[in-house]
Amino acid sequence: MKSETLSLLNSLDKDAAANAARALAAVNGVLKVSAESAAVNVEFDEDVTSLQELRATLQRAGISVKKPAHGEEGMCCGSCGS
């Protein structure tokens, strides 16, 4: 199990936060969701779904997620030598 907080580009009102929680809860492998105005906390089974899929689910629901910082999610171009 993995727990992640997805930061959102825009604050959500109560209805949009509920919509975000419903969209993520429908993803196979999601165990728990808590949506607030500027972030969504999600616990999920990494063997079933991925952080990338959760981000895509929010995007499809019309919710913009902040881009991950360099090197997050196993993405690395290798140019920094680390």
N, C-alpha and C positions, 0 to 999 in steps of 0.2 A: 504494500500500500504506500502511496505517496501523497503528500499534502502540498498544495501550491496555492499561492495568492496571485491572481491575475489582476494587474492594475489596468484600469479603464481610462480611455482618453477623455471621456466626459462623465460627469456625475449622472447617476440614474435616479429617477423619481421612484416612488414605491412600486408603481405598476411595472416599470421597466426592470427593476431589480427582481420582481417576481417572475417576469418573463425570462430573464437570464437564468434564474434558478431552475425553472421548468425545462428550459432548453437543455441545460447541462444534465439535469437529473434523468432525462430521457436517453442519454448516451450510455450504452452498455459498458459496464466497468466503473461507472461513477457511484461512489458509496455515500457521499455526503456533500451538500452544497450550501453555502451561506453567502448570499449576495447583499452587499451594502451599496452605498451611493457611489463610491469611487473604486471599489475592488470586489472581486468575487473569490471566495475561498472554496477550494474543491479538494476532496479526498477521492482518489481513484486507484484502481488496480492497473499498474503499469503493464501487466501481461495481457490486458484486454484493450486498453485505450492509451492514448498518449497526450501529452500536453499540447502538441501541435493540433491534434484532433479537437481538443477542447477549445482552443483558440478559434479554430475554423467554425466550430458550432456557434460560438458567440458572434462571429462575423456574419454567419448566415442569418442569425436572429436580429441583425442590424445593430449590434453592439460593438463598438470599436475598442480594441485592446491595444495597450501600449506595446511597442515592439520590444523584444527582449534585449538586454544589454549584450555586448560583445561576448561571445563564448558561452552563452547560456544554451541549454537544451542540446548540448553535444555538438553545437555548430561552431566550427572554427575553420577559418580559411588557412591557418597555418602561417600567415605572414608575420606574426609577431614573434614567432620562434618558440612559443610555449606549447 
